[in-house]
Amino acid sequence: MQMDQNGRQPRAPGQRSSLPIARVAGVTIRVHWSFLLLVAFVVAASWSAGVTAVVELLAWIAALFASVVVHELGHSIVARRRGANVLGILLLPIGGMSQIDKMPERPSDELAIAIVGPLTSLALGIVLLVVAVGTGAAAWPPTLMAGSWWARLGWLNLLLAGFNLLPALPMDGGRVLRAWLERRRDPLTATRLAGRIARWIAVAMLVAGLFYDFWLIFIGIFVLLGASAEEQEAARSRALRTLAPRHDPGFGGAGPAPWSPPQGAPWPVPGYPPPTLPPPRLPPPGLHPGAGGLPPVGSEPPGGQPGAGALPPERTLHRDRRQPHW
């Protein structure tokens, strides 16, 4: 598990409002408190049919979300192998969510992480249908509300795989679409285009939910909010990459020199660059000791007296007290 900048394990979003129920393959599975609303609604809606009907319906919901957990485990395991930091799986009334921190930036990694979920549900659905046929149960026509549990769970997983392949961010199909678009576009442009398609699909879900199934309304709202969040995250990541300072290659390109600041840094760096002294001021050639016919410093003409035109030694040594003696 990766740590944050303070050396602590990062917290998954919604960790305080959820309850851990299991840990599979090193991934913690948590249930959000709003899941109780779904249970209460199911009990209230089916109470008139008797306790047996309530128990069967709750068992069906438990089997449904077990399939969701298998789907999300596929995402989490592949993401961890691709270098991502998996915080856990959160179960909500509308489905499951793999909480992944620091997703890989390569489109191929996002494609692999996104596509493995529907492929896992597809494989599980086929296995369950084979088991149903092997036990003598009817696997056709497709149904979710009657018949063998093997066949019902098989068709449920096939439906889960197909539904998640809808090209709507933040669903799996939307991430597959974005990874494909990033082959010819930058990440922000690809995310905005995928988000635009997701909003059209979300509107269709909202309209269909008004006439067919009200759960589509909740899923449509989830898609709208998720697409906007993905666009904001892509814009923030691009801004951070644009503002990231570049560093000196250092000695021999091995790394930045220990005293060199980031190149092009927009902030002042104390003590850098080091102060430079002005070049020493040299006297004119005519006054230089030993030049222009003047005797060297400390020398006297014959007789011990300065000759004509010669400067006294003290003036020669102290011509300008602001400069070093020469």
Secondary structure, 3 states (H helix, E strand, C coil): CCCCCCCCCCCCCCCCCEEEEEEECCEEEEEECCHHHHHHHHHHHHHHHCHHHHHHHHHHHHHHHHHHHHHHHHHHHHHHHCCCEEEEEEEECCEEEEEEECCCCCHHHHHHHHHHHHHHHHHHHHHHHHHHHHCCCCCCCCCCCCCCHHHHHHHHHHHHHHHHCCCCCCCHHHHHHHHHHCCCCCHHHHHHHHHHHHHHHHHHHHHHHHHCCCHHHHHHHHHHHHHHHHHHHHHHHHHHHHHCCECCCCHHHCCCCCCCCCECCCCCCCCCCCCCCCCCCCCCHHHCCCCCCCCCCCCCCCCCCCCCCCCCHHHHHCCCCCCCCC
